[in-house]
């Protein structure tokens, strides 16, 4: 799985901007956040910008990219934050399959743990 190739294809297909914090290490200062806010965390800004945080492996970075992209593709009908996150993670896995990416069992467990942070109601420590 080639991270740069996936990012290029996603940008082209969906017409979104992807800000990679690993390539812009002072980004957190630019937006008035802490460096720790980008460790294992990514964000969606509106419907056209994904900010990818710092991850210890490319598979999680790609999963998070697809998750944030999933948020842009989810249209209404969600029954709250937990449902919204679950739908976005399901969409992430679907997008991965579209790109012929099969996440490892470790990454799938990590994804499940992301959703579980919402099940536990610990939204302040959600990593995506």
Phi and psi in radians as a Rosetta constraint file:
Dihedral C 1 N 2 CA 2 C 2 CIRCULARHARMONIC -1.763 0.35
Dihedral N 2 CA 2 C 2 N 3 CIRCULARHARMONIC 1.903 0.35
Dihedral C 2 N 3 CA 3 C 3 CIRCULARHARMONIC -0.979 0.35
Dihedral N 3 CA 3 C 3 N 4 CIRCULARHARMONIC -0.882 0.35
Dihedral C 3 N 4 CA 4 C 4 CIRCULARHARMONIC -1.068 0.35
Dihedral N 4 CA 4 C 4 N 5 CIRCULARHARMONIC -0.663 0.35
Dihedral C 4 N 5 CA 5 C 5 CIRCULARHARMONIC -1.138 0.35
Dihedral N 5 CA 5 C 5 N 6 CIRCULARHARMONIC -0.721 0.35
Dihedral C 5 N 6 CA 6 C 6 CIRCULARHARMONIC -1.114 0.35
Dihedral N 6 CA 6 C 6 N 7 CIRCULARHARMONIC -0.798 0.35
Dihedral C 6 N 7 CA 7 C 7 CIRCULARHARMONIC -1.041 0.35
Dihedral N 7 CA 7 C 7 N 8 CIRCULARHARMONIC -0.780 0.35
Dihedral C 7 N 8 CA 8 C 8 CIRCULARHARMONIC -1.053 0.35
Dihedral N 8 CA 8 C 8 N 9 CIRCULARHARMONIC -0.795 0.35
Dihedral C 8 N 9 CA 9 C 9 CIRCULARHARMONIC -1.132 0.35
Dihedral N 9 CA 9 C 9 N 10 CIRCULARHARMONIC -0.714 0.35
Dihedral C 9 N 10 CA 10 C 10 CIRCULARHARMONIC -1.151 0.35
Dihedral N 10 CA 10 C 10 N 11 CIRCULARHARMONIC -0.766 0.35
Dihedral C 10 N 11 CA 11 C 11 CIRCULARHARMONIC -1.009 0.35
Dihedral N 11 CA 11 C 11 N 12 CIRCULARHARMONIC -0.799 0.35
Dihedral C 11 N 12 CA 12 C 12 CIRCULARHARMONIC -1.173 0.35
Dihedral N 12 CA 12 C 12 N 13 CIRCULARHARMONIC -0.785 0.35
Dihedral C 12 N 13 CA 13 C 13 CIRCULARHARMONIC -1.195 0.35
Dihedral N 13 CA 13 C 13 N 14 CIRCULARHARMONIC -0.746 0.35
Dihedral C 13 N 14 CA 14 C 14 CIRCULARHARMONIC -1.816 0.35
Dihedral N 14 CA 14 C 14 N 15 CIRCULARHARMONIC -0.122 0.35
Dihedral C 14 N 15 CA 15 C 15 CIRCULARHARMONIC 1.091 0.35
Dihedral N 15 CA 15 C 15 N 16 CIRCULARHARMONIC 0.706 0.35
Dihedral C 15 N 16 CA 16 C 16 CIRCULARHARMONIC -1.938 0.35
Dihedral N 16 CA 16 C 16 N 17 CIRCULARHARMONIC 2.767 0.35
Dihedral C 16 N 17 CA 17 C 17 CIRCULARHARMONIC -1.610 0.35
Dihedral N 17 CA 17 C 17 N 18 CIRCULARHARMONIC 2.411 0.35
Dihedral C 17 N 18 CA 18 C 18 CIRCULARHARMONIC -2.125 0.35
Dihedral N 18 CA 18 C 18 N 19 CIRCULARHARMONIC 2.036 0.35
Dihedral C 18 N 19 CA 19 C 19 CIRCULARHARMONIC -1.722 0.35
Dihedral N 19 CA 19 C 19 N 20 CIRCULARHARMONIC 2.028 0.35
Dihedral C 19 N 20 CA 20 C 20 CIRCULARHARMONIC -1.739 0.35
Dihedral N 20 CA 20 C 20 N 21 CIRCULARHARMONIC 1.900 0.35
Dihedral C 20 N 21 CA 21 C 21 CIRCULARHARMONIC -1.090 0.35
Dihedral N 21 CA 21 C 21 N 22 CIRCULARHARMONIC -0.491 0.35
Dihedral C 21 N 22 CA 22 C 22 CIRCULARHARMONIC -1.126 0.35
Dihedral N 22 CA 22 C 22 N 23 CIRCULARHARMONIC -0.492 0.35
Dihedral C 22 N 23 CA 23 C 23 CIRCULARHARMONIC -1.626 0.35
Dihedral N 23 CA 23 C 23 N 24 CIRCULARHARMONIC -0.221 0.35
Dihedral C 23 N 24 CA 24 C 24 CIRCULARHARMONIC -2.256 0.35
Dihedral N 24 CA 24 C 24 N 25 CIRCULARHARMONIC 1.273 0.35
Dihedral C 24 N 25 CA 25 C 25 CIRCULARHARMONIC -1.060 0.35
Dihedral N 25 CA 25 C 25 N 26 CIRCULARHARMONIC -0.341 0.35
Dihedral C 25 N 26 CA 26 C 26 CIRCULARHARMONIC -1.688 0.35
Dihedral N 26 CA 26 C 26 N 27 CIRCULARHARMONIC 0.146 0.35
Dihedral C 26 N 27 CA 27 C 27 CIRCULARHARMONIC -0.973 0.35
Dihedral N 27 CA 27 C 27 N 28 CIRCULARHARMONIC -0.725 0.35
Dihedral C 27 N 28 CA 28 C 28 CIRCULARHARMONIC -1.022 0.35
Dihedral N 28 CA 28 C 28 N 29 CIRCULARHARMONIC -0.609 0.35
Dihedral C 28 N 29 CA 29 C 29 CIRCULARHARMONIC -1.200 0.35
Dihedral N 29 CA 29 C 29 N 30 CIRCULARHARMONIC -0.683 0.35
Dihedral C 29 N 30 CA 30 C 30 CIRCULARHARMONIC -1.041 0.35
Dihedral N 30 CA 30 C 30 N 31 CIRCULARHARMONIC -0.559 0.35
Dihedral C 30 N 31 CA 31 C 31 CIRCULARHARMONIC -1.848 0.35
Dihedral N 31 CA 31 C 31 N 32 CIRCULARHARMONIC 0.152 0.35
Dihedral C 31 N 32 CA 32 C 32 CIRCULARHARMONIC 1.251 0.35
Dihedral N 32 CA 32 C 32 N 33 CIRCULARHARMONIC 0.559 0.35
Dihedral C 32 N 33 CA 33 C 33 CIRCULARHARMONIC -2.025 0.35
Dihedral N 33 CA 33 C 33 N 34 CIRCULARHARMONIC 3.074 0.35
Dihedral C 33 N 34 CA 34 C 34 CIRCULARHARMONIC -1.671 0.35
Dihedral N 34 CA 34 C 34 N 35 CIRCULARHARMONIC 2.651 0.35
Dihedral C 34 N 35 CA 35 C 35 CIRCULARHARMONIC -0.971 0.35
Dihedral N 35 CA 35 C 35 N 36 CIRCULARHARMONIC -0.694 0.35
Dihedral C 35 N 36 CA 36 C 36 CIRCULARHARMONIC -1.093 0.35
Dihedral N 36 CA 36 C 36 N 37 CIRCULARHARMONIC -0.372 0.35
Dihedral C 36 N 37 CA 37 C 37 CIRCULARHARMONIC -1.187 0.35
Dihedral N 37 CA 37 C 37 N 38 CIRCULARHARMONIC -0.186 0.35
Dihedral C 37 N 38 CA 38 C 38 CIRCULARHARMONIC -2.000 0.35
Dihedral N 38 CA 38 C 38 N 39 CIRCULARHARMONIC 0.101 0.35
Dihedral C 38 N 39 CA 39 C 39 CIRCULARHARMONIC -1.435 0.35
Dihedral N 39 CA 39 C 39 N 40 CIRCULARHARMONIC 2.026 0.35
Dihedral C 39 N 40 CA 40 C 40 CIRCULARHARMONIC 1.011 0.35
Dihedral N 40 CA 40 C 40 N 41 CIRCULARHARMONIC 0.539 0.35
Dihedral C 40 N 41 CA 41 C 41 CIRCULARHARMONIC -2.402 0.35
Dihedral N 41 CA 41 C 41 N 42 CIRCULARHARMONIC 2.482 0.35
Dihedral C 41 N 42 CA 42 C 42 CIRCULARHARMONIC -2.327 0.35
Dihedral N 42 CA 42 C 42 N 43 CIRCULARHARMONIC 2.878 0.35
Dihedral C 42 N 43 CA 43 C 43 CIRCULARHARMONIC -2.435 0.35
Dihedral N 43 CA 43 C 43 N 44 CIRCULARHARMONIC 2.673 0.35
Dihedral C 43 N 44 CA 44 C 44 CIRCULARHARMONIC -1.932 0.35
Dihedral N 44 CA 44 C 44 N 45 CIRCULARHARMONIC 2.341 0.35
Dihedral C 44 N 45 CA 45 C 45 CIRCULARHARMONIC -2.007 0.35
Dihedral N 45 CA 45 C 45 N 46 CIRCULARHARMONIC 1.969 0.35
Dihedral C 45 N 46 CA 46 C 46 CIRCULARHARMONIC 1.105 0.35
Dihedral N 46 CA 46 C 46 N 47 CIRCULARHARMONIC -2.416 0.35
Dihedral C 46 N 47 CA 47 C 47 CIRCULARHARMONIC -2.019 0.35
Dihedral N 47 CA 47 C 47 N 48 CIRCULARHARMONIC 0.095 0.35
Dihedral C 47 N 48 CA 48 C 48 CIRCULARHARMONIC -2.347 0.35
Dihedral N 48 CA 48 C 48 N 49 CIRCULARHARMONIC 0.151 0.35
Dihedral C 48 N 49 CA 49 C 49 CIRCULARHARMONIC -2.406 0.35
Dihedral N 49 CA 49 C 49 N 50 CIRCULARHARMONIC 2.233 0.35
Dihedral C 49 N 50 CA 50 C 50 CIRCULARHARMONIC -1.986 0.35
Dihedral N 50 CA 50 C 50 N 51 CIRCULARHARMONIC 2.285 0.35
Dihedral C 50 N 51 CA 51 C 51 CIRCULARHARMONIC -1.863 0.35
Dihedral N 51 CA 51 C 51 N 52 CIRCULARHARMONIC 1.952 0.35
Dihedral C 51 N 52 CA 52 C 52 CIRCULARHARMONIC -1.595 0.35
Dihedral N 52 CA 52 C 52 N 53 CIRCULARHARMONIC 2.226 0.35
Dihedral C 52 N 53 CA 53 C 53 CIRCULARHARMONIC -1.406 0.35
Dihedral N 53 CA 53 C 53 N 54 CIRCULARHARMONIC -2.783 0.35
Dihedral C 53 N 54 CA 54 C 54 CIRCULARHARMONIC -1.808 0.35
Dihedral N 54 CA 54 C 54 N 55 CIRCULARHARMONIC 2.149 0.35
Dihedral C 54 N 55 CA 55 C 55 CIRCULARHARMONIC -2.173 0.35
Dihedral N 55 CA 55 C 55 N 56 CIRCULARHARMONIC 2.746 0.35
Dihedral C 55 N 56 CA 56 C 56 CIRCULARHARMONIC -1.480 0.35
Dihedral N 56 CA 56 C 56 N 57 CIRCULARHARMONIC -0.094 0.35
Dihedral C 56 N 57 CA 57 C 57 CIRCULARHARMONIC -2.707 0.35
Dihedral N 57 CA 57 C 57 N 58 CIRCULARHARMONIC 2.703 0.35
Dihedral C 57 N 58 CA 58 C 58 CIRCULARHARMONIC -1.159 0.35
Dihedral N 58 CA 58 C 58 N 59 CIRCULARHARMONIC -0.524 0.35
Dihedral C 58 N 59 CA 59 C 59 CIRCULARHARMONIC -1.099 0.35
Dihedral N 59 CA 59 C 59 N 60 CIRCULARHARMONIC -0.747 0.35
Dihedral C 59 N 60 CA 60 C 60 CIRCULARHARMONIC -1.184 0.35
Dihedral N 60 CA 60 C 60 N 61 CIRCULARHARMONIC -0.623 0.35
Dihedral C 60 N 61 CA 61 C 61 CIRCULARHARMONIC -1.100 0.35
Dihedral N 61 CA 61 C 61 N 62 CIRCULARHARMONIC -0.759 0.35
Dihedral C 61 N 62 CA 62 C 62 CIRCULARHARMONIC -1.168 0.35
Dihedral N 62 CA 62 C 62 N 63 CIRCULARHARMONIC -0.736 0.35
Dihedral C 62 N 63 CA 63 C 63 CIRCULARHARMONIC -1.023 0.35
Dihedral N 63 CA 63 C 63 N 64 CIRCULARHARMONIC -0.755 0.35
Dihedral C 63 N 64 CA 64 C 64 CIRCULARHARMONIC -1.183 0.35
Dihedral N 64 CA 64 C 64 N 65 CIRCULARHARMONIC -0.678 0.35
Dihedral C 64 N 65 CA 65 C 65 CIRCULARHARMONIC -1.014 0.35
Dihedral N 65 CA 65 C 65 N 66 CIRCULARHARMONIC -0.859 0.35
Dihedral C 65 N 66 CA 66 C 66 CIRCULARHARMONIC -1.138 0.35
Dihedral N 66 CA 66 C 66 N 67 CIRCULARHARMONIC -0.604 0.35
Dihedral C 66 N 67 CA 67 C 67 CIRCULARHARMONIC -1.103 0.35
Dihedral N 67 CA 67 C 67 N 68 CIRCULARHARMONIC -0.860 0.35
Dihedral C 67 N 68 CA 68 C 68 CIRCULARHARMONIC -1.116 0.35
Dihedral N 68 CA 68 C 68 N 69 CIRCULARHARMONIC -0.699 0.35
Dihedral C 68 N 69 CA 69 C 69 CIRCULARHARMONIC -1.082 0.35
Dihedral N 69 CA 69 C 69 N 70 CIRCULARHARMONIC -0.664 0.35
Dihedral C 69 N 70 CA 70 C 70 CIRCULARHARMONIC -0.979 0.35
Dihedral N 70 CA 70 C 70 N 71 CIRCULARHARMONIC -0.649 0.35
Dihedral C 70 N 71 CA 71 C 71 CIRCULARHARMONIC -1.048 0.35
Dihedral N 71 CA 71 C 71 N 72 CIRCULARHARMONIC -0.628 0.35
Dihedral C 71 N 72 CA 72 C 72 CIRCULARHARMONIC -1.290 0.35
Dihedral N 72 CA 72 C 72 N 73 CIRCULARHARMONIC -0.371 0.35
Dihedral C 72 N 73 CA 73 C 73 CIRCULARHARMONIC -1.686 0.35
Dihedral N 73 CA 73 C 73 N 74 CIRCULARHARMONIC -0.197 0.35
Dihedral C 73 N 74 CA 74 C 74 CIRCULARHARMONIC -1.394 0.35
Dihedral N 74 CA 74 C 74 N 75 CIRCULARHARMONIC 2.161 0.35
Dihedral C 74 N 75 CA 75 C 75 CIRCULARHARMONIC -2.015 0.35
Dihedral N 75 CA 75 C 75 N 76 CIRCULARHARMONIC 1.874 0.35
Dihedral C 75 N 76 CA 76 C 76 CIRCULARHARMONIC 0.842 0.35
Dihedral N 76 CA 76 C 76 N 77 CIRCULARHARMONIC -3.060 0.35
Dihedral C 76 N 77 CA 77 C 77 CIRCULARHARMONIC 1.333 0.35
Dihedral N 77 CA 77 C 77 N 78 CIRCULARHARMONIC 0.048 0.35
Dihedral C 77 N 78 CA 78 C 78 CIRCULARHARMONIC -1.489 0.35
Dihedral N 78 CA 78 C 78 N 79 CIRCULARHARMONIC 2.454 0.35
Dihedral C 78 N 79 CA 79 C 79 CIRCULARHARMONIC -1.671 0.35
Dihedral N 79 CA 79 C 79 N 80 CIRCULARHARMONIC 0.653 0.35
Dihedral C 79 N 80 CA 80 C 80 CIRCULARHARMONIC 2.181 0.35
Dihedral N 80 CA 80 C 80 N 81 CIRCULARHARMONIC 3.115 0.35
Dihedral C 80 N 81 CA 81 C 81 CIRCULARHARMONIC -1.065 0.35
Dihedral N 81 CA 81 C 81 N 82 CIRCULARHARMONIC -0.758 0.35
Dihedral C 81 N 82 CA 82 C 82 CIRCULARHARMONIC -1.054 0.35
Dihedral N 82 CA 82 C 82 N 83 CIRCULARHARMONIC -0.834 0.35
Dihedral C 82 N 83 CA 83 C 83 CIRCULARHARMONIC -1.087 0.35
Dihedral N 83 CA 83 C 83 N 84 CIRCULARHARMONIC -0.738 0.35
Dihedral C 83 N 84 CA 84 C 84 CIRCULARHARMONIC -1.035 0.35
Dihedral N 84 CA 84 C 84 N 85 CIRCULARHARMONIC -0.771 0.35
Dihedral C 84 N 85 CA 85 C 85 CIRCULARHARMONIC -1.199 0.35
Dihedral N 85 CA 85 C 85 N 86 CIRCULARHARMONIC -0.745 0.35
Dihedral C 85 N 86 CA 86 C 86 CIRCULARHARMONIC -1.069 0.35
Dihedral N 86 CA 86 C 86 N 87 CIRCULARHARMONIC -0.754 0.35
Dihedral C 86 N 87 CA 87 C 87 CIRCULARHARMONIC -1.126 0.35
Dihedral N 87 CA 87 C 87 N 88 CIRCULARHARMONIC -0.725 0.35
Dihedral C 87 N 88 CA 88 C 88 CIRCULARHARMONIC -1.143 0.35
Dihedral N 88 CA 88 C 88 N 89 CIRCULARHARMONIC -0.652 0.35
Dihedral C 88 N 89 CA 89 C 89 CIRCULARHARMONIC -1.238 0.35
Dihedral N 89 CA 89 C 89 N 90 CIRCULARHARMONIC -0.654 0.35
Dihedral C 89 N 90 CA 90 C 90 CIRCULARHARMONIC -1.089 0.35
Dihedral N 90 CA 90 C 90 N 91 CIRCULARHARMONIC -0.726 0.35
Dihedral C 90 N 91 CA 91 C 91 CIRCULARHARMONIC -1.106 0.35
Dihedral N 91 CA 91 C 91 N 92 CIRCULARHARMONIC -0.629 0.35
Dihedral C 91 N 92 CA 92 C 92 CIRCULARHARMONIC -1.045 0.35
Dihedral N 92 CA 92 C 92 N 93 CIRCULARHARMONIC -0.774 0.35
Dihedral C 92 N 93 CA 93 C 93 CIRCULARHARMONIC -1.169 0.35
Dihedral N 93 CA 93 C 93 N 94 CIRCULARHARMONIC -0.707 0.35
Dihedral C 93 N 94 CA 94 C 94 CIRCULARHARMONIC -1.065 0.35
Dihedral N 94 CA 94 C 94 N 95 CIRCULARHARMONIC -0.767 0.35
Dihedral C 94 N 95 CA 95 C 95 CIRCULARHARMONIC -1.106 0.35
Dihedral N 95 CA 95 C 95 N 96 CIRCULARHARMONIC -0.707 0.35
Dihedral C 95 N 96 CA 96 C 96 CIRCULARHARMONIC -1.012 0.35
Dihedral N 96 CA 96 C 96 N 97 CIRCULARHARMONIC -0.797 0.35
Dihedral C 96 N 97 CA 97 C 97 CIRCULARHARMONIC -1.059 0.35
Dihedral N 97 CA 97 C 97 N 98 CIRCULARHARMONIC -0.712 0.35
Dihedral C 97 N 98 CA 98 C 98 CIRCULARHARMONIC -1.018 0.35
Dihedral N 98 CA 98 C 98 N 99 CIRCULARHARMONIC -0.544 0.35
Dihedral C 98 N 99 CA 99 C 99 CIRCULARHARMONIC -1.681 0.35
Dihedral N 99 CA 99 C 99 N 100 CIRCULARHARMONIC 0.287 0.35
Dihedral C 99 N 100 CA 100 C 100 CIRCULARHARMONIC 1.012 0.35
Dihedral N 100 CA 100 C 100 N 101 CIRCULARHARMONIC 0.645 0.35
Dihedral C 100 N 101 CA 101 C 101 CIRCULARHARMONIC -1.932 0.35
Dihedral N 101 CA 101 C 101 N 102 CIRCULARHARMONIC 2.231 0.35
Dihedral C 101 N 102 CA 102 C 102 CIRCULARHARMONIC -2.004 0.35
Dihedral N 102 CA 102 C 102 N 103 CIRCULARHARMONIC 2.029 0.35
Dihedral C 102 N 103 CA 103 C 103 CIRCULARHARMONIC -1.230 0.35
Dihedral N 103 CA 103 C 103 N 104 CIRCULARHARMONIC 2.533 0.35
Dihedral C 103 N 104 CA 104 C 104 CIRCULARHARMONIC -1.164 0.35
Dihedral N 104 CA 104 C 104 N 105 CIRCULARHARMONIC 2.867 0.35
Dihedral C 104 N 105 CA 105 C 105 CIRCULARHARMONIC -1.098 0.35
Dihedral N 105 CA 105 C 105 N 106 CIRCULARHARMONIC -0.583 0.35
Dihedral C 105 N 106 CA 106 C 106 CIRCULARHARMONIC -1.095 0.35
Dihedral N 106 CA 106 C 106 N 107 CIRCULARHARMONIC -0.753 0.35
Dihedral C 106 N 107 CA 107 C 107 CIRCULARHARMONIC -1.206 0.35
Dihedral N 107 CA 107 C 107 N 108 CIRCULARHARMONIC -0.670 0.35
Dihedral C 107 N 108 CA 108 C 108 CIRCULARHARMONIC -1.103 0.35
Dihedral N 108 CA 108 C 108 N 109 CIRCULARHARMONIC -0.666 0.35
Dihedral C 108 N 109 CA 109 C 109 CIRCULARHARMONIC -1.154 0.35
Dihedral N 109 CA 109 C 109 N 110 CIRCULARHARMONIC -0.718 0.35
Dihedral C 109 N 110 CA 110 C 110 CIRCULARHARMONIC -1.058 0.35
Dihedral N 110 CA 110 C 110 N 111 CIRCULARHARMONIC -0.752 0.35
Dihedral C 110 N 111 CA 111 C 111 CIRCULARHARMONIC -1.053 0.35
Dihedral N 111 CA 111 C 111 N 112 CIRCULARHARMONIC -0.797 0.35
Dihedral C 111 N 112 CA 112 C 112 CIRCULARHARMONIC -1.044 0.35
Dihedral N 112 CA 112 C 112 N 113 CIRCULARHARMONIC -0.680 0.35
Dihedral C 112 N 113 CA 113 C 113 CIRCULARHARMONIC -1.124 0.35
Dihedral N 113 CA 113 C 113 N 114 CIRCULARHARMONIC -0.588 0.35
Dihedral C 113 N 114 CA 114 C 114 CIRCULARHARMONIC -1.076 0.35
Dihedral N 114 CA 114 C 114 N 115 CIRCULARHARMONIC -0.803 0.35
Dihedral C 114 N 115 CA 115 C 115 CIRCULARHARMONIC -1.141 0.35
Dihedral N 115 CA 115 C 115 N 116 CIRCULARHARMONIC -0.674 0.35
Dihedral C 115 N 116 CA 116 C 116 CIRCULARHARMONIC -1.077 0.35
Dihedral N 116 CA 116 C 116 N 117 CIRCULARHARMONIC -0.473 0.35
Dihedral C 116 N 117 CA 117 C 117 CIRCULARHARMONIC -1.077 0.35
Dihedral N 117 CA 117 C 117 N 118 CIRCULARHARMONIC -0.562 0.35
Dihedral C 117 N 118 CA 118 C 118 CIRCULARHARMONIC -1.361 0.35
Dihedral N 118 CA 118 C 118 N 119 CIRCULARHARMONIC -0.612 0.35
Dihedral C 118 N 119 CA 119 C 119 CIRCULARHARMONIC -1.089 0.35
Dihedral N 119 CA 119 C 119 N 120 CIRCULARHARMONIC -0.615 0.35
Dihedral C 119 N 120 CA 120 C 120 CIRCULARHARMONIC -1.439 0.35
Dihedral N 120 CA 120 C 120 N 121 CIRCULARHARMONIC -0.142 0.35
Dihedral C 120 N 121 CA 121 C 121 CIRCULARHARMONIC 1.351 0.35
Dihedral N 121 CA 121 C 121 N 122 CIRCULARHARMONIC 0.292 0.35
Dihedral C 121 N 122 CA 122 C 122 CIRCULARHARMONIC -1.694 0.35
Dihedral N 122 CA 122 C 122 N 123 CIRCULARHARMONIC 1.086 0.35
Dihedral C 122 N 123 CA 123 C 123 CIRCULARHARMONIC -1.141 0.35
Dihedral N 123 CA 123 C 123 N 124 CIRCULARHARMONIC -0.408 0.35
Dihedral C 123 N 124 CA 124 C 124 CIRCULARHARMONIC -1.242 0.35
Dihedral N 124 CA 124 C 124 N 125 CIRCULARHARMONIC -0.259 0.35
Dihedral C 124 N 125 CA 125 C 125 CIRCULARHARMONIC -2.098 0.35
Dihedral N 125 CA 125 C 125 N 126 CIRCULARHARMONIC 0.530 0.35
Dihedral C 125 N 126 CA 126 C 126 CIRCULARHARMONIC -1.325 0.35
Dihedral N 126 CA 126 C 126 N 127 CIRCULARHARMONIC 2.290 0.35
Dihedral C 126 N 127 CA 127 C 127 CIRCULARHARMONIC -1.966 0.35
Dihedral N 127 CA 127 C 127 N 128 CIRCULARHARMONIC 2.062 0.35
